[in-house]
Amino acid sequence: MKDFKEIRHRIEYVFLMGILLWVWMVSLKTALLAADILGFFVFSVLRIRRLVVMDNLKQAFPEKSQKELLGIARRTYQNFAKMIFEYMRFPIMKREDVLSLFSVKGIEHIDWALKQGKGGVLIAGHYGNWELMGAYLAQLGYPTYFLVGEQHNKLVDHMMNHYRIIMGIRIIHMGVAVRGVIKALRHNEFVALLSDQNGGPEGVFVDFFGRPASTPQGPAIFALKTGAPVLFSYPVRFPHGKQRIYCECLHFDHLHGVSPENVHEVTQAYTRLLEKAIRAHPDHWFWMHRRWKFSP
């Protein structure tokens, strides 16, 4: 069984490398056009996790018609494919290539956080191209760590982290999360955490699209424990190919200590901002995940 698993992982990796080489050979414009086609194919023909996506959208947007929801779902697959192809291009992208793709609204919040000397808990979601957003901040010179879990396929996992390192992103693995995150914050560095997936029975339940959603407690605990500023950021993709990062700073000076009530307030605050961003651009979020899997 173990041998079969290793063979399957190698086949997956070889297949991925074939796509990778093609993505490197063509222009970014061509790659994004191919991503549109691939996303449409996966949604309309392969229908991978389509039922999950449509159920999530119906629950989140009961006021929208079936036609509107199908359009959002299709574009969700296409945007996710674009994110993957852009990520694959990391090794061939120069600093000026990355910087030319973005503009930022709210960069002053990141600069303010850096001046406080406590680092920053940079919270994001599986929204837009979160990987490229992190690469952009690192290329600007902001000391940025990603807290990452391990992929089942270790070959792919190694490749993904190698690409992040190429872009100047530093890695903290889940196994040493507490020690690594606190150390980075104490060195006045930013730690980016994706905190929009199901937190399981150990998560804190907050309101998300009118439904209680279990959410990881880690970001709130790190912020409350260290006093580090909390920043919420998300990237928006525009039709002409450019992207814009929006950044906001959340202030919790009135909260003292790590308590269930304080963890809930911090988590609810940034979850509310995430929901607002999703409502503005619903096709940017990763609807394939069973976000409401656990009930209180």
N, C-alpha and C positions, 0 to 999 in steps of 0.2 A: 504493500500500500504506500509506504514511504517512497519507494523507488518510482512508482507511478506518479506520485505527486511531484517529485523532482523533475521527471521527464515532462510533465504538463507545464511546469513553471518555465522550463527551458524553451519549450515550444512557444509559449506565450511571449517570452523575451525575444526570441528570434523574429516572431511575427511583428512585435512592437518595433524592433530595430529596422525592419523593412519599411514600415511606415515612416519611421524617423528619418531615414535616409532620403525618402521622397520629399518630406517636409523641408529638409535642408536644401534640396536641389531647386525648389521652386521659390517664387517670390512670396512675400507675406500676403499680398492681395490674392494670389492664386490659392494659397493654403486656406485662407478664410472662405473663399468661394467653395472650395472642396468641403470645408467643414459644414457649410450650409446644406450641401447635398447629402453629406453623411448623416447629419442630424435629422434631416427629413426622412431618410431611409430607415434609420433606427426607430424613429417615432411611428412612421406610417406602415412599414413593412415588417421589421423585426419586432416592433412593439415591446421592447424590453422595458419592464416596470411601468408600462403605460397605464395600467389600472391603478397603480399606486399614485402616480402623478395626477390622474384625473380625479381620483377620490380626494386627494389633498386639496386640489384647486376648488372642487365643489364645496368642500367644508370651509375653505378660507373666503371664497367669493360666491356666496349663495345668490347674490343679486345679478351675477353675470349669466349670459346665455350660454348654451352648449357650444355654439359657434365661437364665441369669444374665448371660452376656456380651451377649446381645441387649438386656437391660434396661439394662446399663451404657452400651452404645452409644447407645441411644435417648435416655437422659438426658444423655449428652454433647452431642448435637445440641441438645437443649432448653436446656441450660445455656449453650451458646455463643450461641444466639439471644437469651437473656436478657442476656448480656453486651453484645451488639451494641445491643439496644434501650436498655439503661441508658446506654451510651456516647453514643447519639444524643441523650439528654436532657441532656447536659452544659450546653448553652446556656441551658436554662430552670431549671436547678437552682441554688438558693441555697446559701450556705455551710452553713446549718443543716440543709438537706435532705441534704447529703452526710454531715455529721457524725452525723446521726440514724440512718444506715443501718448504722454500724459500732460494734463494740467491739474492743478490742485486748488481746491477751495477749502480753506481752513488750515493751511500749513502753519499759521501762527500758533495754533494750539499745540502742535508738535514741538515747535521751538520753545514755547512757554514751558511745556513739561520738561524738556531737557534742562532748562535753567533752574528747575527746582532741585535737581541733583538726586532725585529718587528713582530715576528711570521712568518707565511708563508701561502700564498694562494696555496693550494695543489690541482691542477686541474687534474681530471681524466675523463675517459669516461666509458660508459657501455661496458667495454672491459675486457675480461678474467674474473677472479673472483675479481672484485673491492672490494667486501665486505671483502674477506679474506686478500687482500692487506692492507686495513685499519687496520684490526685486527693485522696483523703482525707488522706494524709500532707502534701500540699502545703497543703491547707486548714487543717491543724493548725498550719502555720507552719514546717514543716521544709523547708529549701531543697532542692528535688528537681529533678533533671534526668532526662530520659529519653534514652537512646541509641536512635535510631530509624533504620531503613532507609527508602528511598524506595519508595512504592507505584508500580506500573506506570502507574496512572491518576493523573496529576498533579493533576487537579481534586479527586479523593478524598484524595490525599496532603495537599494544602493544607488541606482541610476538617478532616482528622483532627488535624493539628498545631495548627490554630486552636482546636479544641475543647480540646486539652490546655493550651494557653496560657491559655484562659479559666479553667481550673481552677487556675492558678498553677503549672503544670508548665513547666519550661524545657526546651528542645530542644537536643540535640547530634546532628548528622547524621553518618552513618557516614563520609562523606568526610573529616571532620576529627575523627574519633573520638579518636585518641591525644592530640592537642593539647587538644581540648575537655575530655576526661575528666580529664586530669592537672591542667589549670587549675582545674576545678571542685573537685577533691579538695584542692588546695592552698589554696582559698578556704574550706575546711571545709564543703563542700556534699556532698549525697548524689547519687550517680549510679546510677540503676536500670537494670539490664541483664537482659534475658530470655536465659537461657543454658541452654535445654533442647531446642534443635533441632539437627539434623545440622550438624556443623562441617566436613564435607567432608574431603578428604585432608590439609588443614592443621590439623585439629583434634587434640585429645589424646584418646586412647581410654581410657574409664573404664568400669567395670562399671555397667550399668543394667538392672535386672530380669534379671540373670544373663547378659547379653550385652554384648559390647564395643560401645560407642556413641561415635562421634566427636563431640566437644563443643568449642565455641569456647574458645580459650585466653585470650581477652581479659580476662575478669573476674579470673582468677588472676594474670595478668601485671600488671594495674593495681594490684592489692592488694600484690603482692610488691615492685613497683617503688617504690610510694609509702609503704608501711607503713600504708595506710588499713585500718580495721577492715572485716571482711567480715560482712555481715548477710544472712540468708536469711529471706524473708517470703512468706507465701501467704494468700489469703483463702478462707474457707469460707462457703458459702451455706446458710442454714437454711430449713426449710419455711415459717416464719412471715414470711419476707421480709427478716429482718435478716441481717447478715454479721459475721464475726469475722476479724480479721487476727491471724495467729500470726507472731511474730518471734523468731528465734534469732540469737545471735552466735557466730561461729566464730573461734577464736583460733589464730594461727599464729606466735606469738612465737618459736618454736623454729626457724622457717625463715628463712634469710638468703639473699637474692639470687634472681634469676630463673634457675632451672635447670629442665630437663625434669622432674626428679624432684619439685621443689617445685611446679611447675605442675600436675603429675599429682595430688599429694596434696591441694592446695586444690580442684581440680576434682572429684576423687572425693568429697571431704568434703561439698560442697554438693549434689552429685548424689545422694548417699546420703540426704540430708534430703528432697530432692524425691521420691525414690522412696517414702520413708516416708509423705509427705503424699499421694501418689497412691494408695498401698495403702489408706489410710484413707478416701479419697473418690475412687475411680477415675473417677467420672463428671465430675469437675471438670477433668480434663486434656484437652488438645487432641490426641486420638488420630488426627486426620486427617492428621498429618504423618508422612512416612516417616523415622522417627527412626533406624532402623538401616540406612540406605541404603548406607553405606560400611563395609567390613570392614578390619581392620588389614592 
